[in-house]
Amino acid sequence: MGRWQAEWPERCHFIGVGGVAMSGLALVLKEHGVRVSGSDGAIYPPASLILEAAGIEVFTPFDPAHLGSRPDLVVVGNAISPGNSEVDAAVRGGLSIASMAEVIERLLVPSRRVSVVAGTHGKTTTTAMLAHLHQEAGNAPSFLIGGSPLGLSSGARLGSGRDLILEGDEYDTSYFDKGPKFLHYWPKIAVLGAVEFDHADIYRDIEDVMKTFSWLVRMIPDDGWLVYQGDDANASKLAAGARCRLLSFGLSADCDWRAANRRDKRDGQDFDLLVDGRPKERVECVLAGEHNTRNALAAMAAAHVAGLSPEILVPAMKTFRGVRRRLEVLVDHGGIALYDDFAHHPSAVRLTLETLRRTMKEEERLVAVLEPRSNTMVRRRVQQDLVDALEIADVVLIAEVDRPDRFSADLRLDVDRLAADLQKKGCRAAGPCRVEEIEDILQGDARAGDRIVVMSNGGFGGLPQRLAAYFGGER
């Protein structure tokens, strides 16, 4: 394997370009003038459409011939395993190879003020909010977001300003770079949300997770800032070990930036912003729920330590439109509302359902449709956590565990038992169900007043799109 010399390449090839982050970095390099190509086993919207619109040539499936006339740099995504035919060819040919996070570290981080958003939940939404606030203030930031913000053509941009805003993922970087991505990003400003056990495939326990986040906290220079969730015990514990300046956010009375008199609405929320105990202005946000209150506070506080005043931030927050697949409204028609939500953890499921429940009338039904797919959600260790989260709904439909052969029966989530336990709690629950069965049940049973939320960190076999077509008026 060749050692990359960390110069802007003339030609770059991305192996695994269909991922959200990889396709975003490909766009950034293209904006800089690099000739970019990419490959993947298969590629789907929105990444396929974004790359096509940018004029980036994409190949499927993998084939060493796609390396063509020896690109200056080959970027390998974290979904790519040793033995991939293109990677093997690149190694044999002595091509320069790097992970996505290393490219960001070497090409984008130098000469920019870096803000990194980290934590178990809310990273994508908070990063999108922070990028939006800087844009509205005229700062022309560069950003890489692990999702697709509504109102933007993509979650990546190479801006002319000094700020670089990054979603700081704690997942490992590549098969040859096993540390978390955020250790490549060298933040001047870091946002730390709630910290929980997640990614059970690479972390042993919460102590292992905490150790990894402590490395990020120690990377912040003494003249930098850690903006942390003050009403999360783990985030507060990590903040105590920081050597930089601190600013807390949350709903607790002792937080530096906090919300009061919060009110959820069907189309979002509003709350009073208090800074150091003093009331500022009433904030309006398109996203409902306490977790999105904290996301908004985090983004505004991080923008503030970067020099933006609350008087600029509050109007800018009002124009933020949200992020695709974060409780995204697909249909609101005929009395039925359909949402698509990226669910990767039991806590995220609970927060989503609590948010919807708070904005519903008593006679309306909350229908939860779950695909257990993430490396945390498919494991027996979250069995009771999922019962506690899903019992908030009136009706629960659970798909089969994704790739169940990865785990023995004693380690794998027991969907039969999950459905039975929910029935004991008074829910109408069924599972494991095939995607086609879920579709038939919903189409036959849905009625006016239903709020249906489809939750998965994957494509769920195209179920959200087919339900959107059906409930949107094409039935």
Summary of the structure (lengths in Angstrom):
residues: 475
radius of gyration: 22.2
end to end distance: 54.8
largest distance: 65.3
contacts: 1691
relative contact order: 0.09
helix: 35%
strand: 26%
